[in-house]
Amino acid sequence: MQVIRTVLWIALTAILVAFIAMNWTKVPVNFWPLDDGNYVHFEWPVGVVALLFFLLGMLPVWLYLRAVRWRLTRRIASLENSIRASSMPSMTSQPGDTPLAADPLDTSTPTPSPEA
């Protein structure tokens, strides 16, 4: 799966580089209107303008997906903590209660209880 992802990224990069190389003609981009009726404009290559606006268009979607992922991660952690808290045995024991289970890592031999 990692190989397929790497091949797809390489192909996408090659297509993007080819697009920018074929569209290297500089065009004026009107950036901000001025009071006298003119614009502040920059002379940028078409490929760079296209890449820039593609990335600007992708930014809100990326931020939204990051927020959803963050919210779901917090929700999963909250649910895991609530399950962990509800499944833990109570620390207080009543007289006459038997221990739940012996520690599996405890290799010491049990001491015999005196019978009276």
C-alpha angles and dihedrals in degrees: 000000000000090000092054091049091049092049091050092050091049091049092048091049092049092050091048093049091048091050093050092045093051092047101047093129110124117236131182113253115200104223109172134004117240129210094253094059096262128110135230101242137177129208105231133162114260093238093055091048091050092048092047094051092043089056092045090052092048094050098078092048091048092049091048092051091048090052092049091049091048092049093048092047090053091047093050091048090050092050092047091051092050091050091047091050094048095047097050114101117244114265095220116081126198121226110270095028117133120227113263099230140330120259106264091213093054106103097174118115115252116251114236114246116235112249113217 
